[in-house]
């Protein structure tokens, strides 16, 4: 029976485990960056914590959006 270096619980060799870790870390950091950018964009669109007037101060945004859509179409 040939022996290879698969003595870990995952069944991966040390090189395979390092490669997987690098890929996983890179993907995770990419996901976090995309999530942070998405949260910033949503915060700019509609803050989760409203100002002193609540969400009433955003009523003009609806009219502005309708005007912008009419210009585009």
C-alpha positions, 0 to 999 in steps of 0.5 A: 500500500503506497503511503502519501502525506494524507495523515490529516483529518481532511485528507489533504496533503500540506501543499493542498491544504495551503493552496485551499487556504490561500484560495479560501482566504482570497475569496473570503476577503473578496466577499467581505469587500463586496459586502462592505461596498454594498452596505456603503451604497445602501447607507448612502441611498437610505440610512438605517438610522434616520435623521431628526425628521425621520424618513420624511426628509427623503420624500423629495428623493422620490420626486427627483427619481421620477424626474430623472427617469422621465429625462432618461426615457 
